[in-house]
Amino acid sequence: MLGWTLMFLVIAVIAGLLGFSGIAGAAAGIAKVIFFIFVVLLLISLVSNALRGKSPR
């Protein structure tokens, strides 16, 4: 999921450099949403592993 975020971020930067502000804004928005979903899932995973007594590898 973090790979998708980086891909959309690169698309946003390239589109911004080429002057496509609408596409750049949309790609940046998608990257932001995917990144926050990644962070939430990471936190849920860490909490659930901590409650089970497993250490992260």
Secondary structure, 3 states (H helix, E strand, C coil): CHHHHHHHHHHHHHHHHHCCHHHHHHHHHHHHHHHHHHHHHHHHHHHHHHHHCCCCC
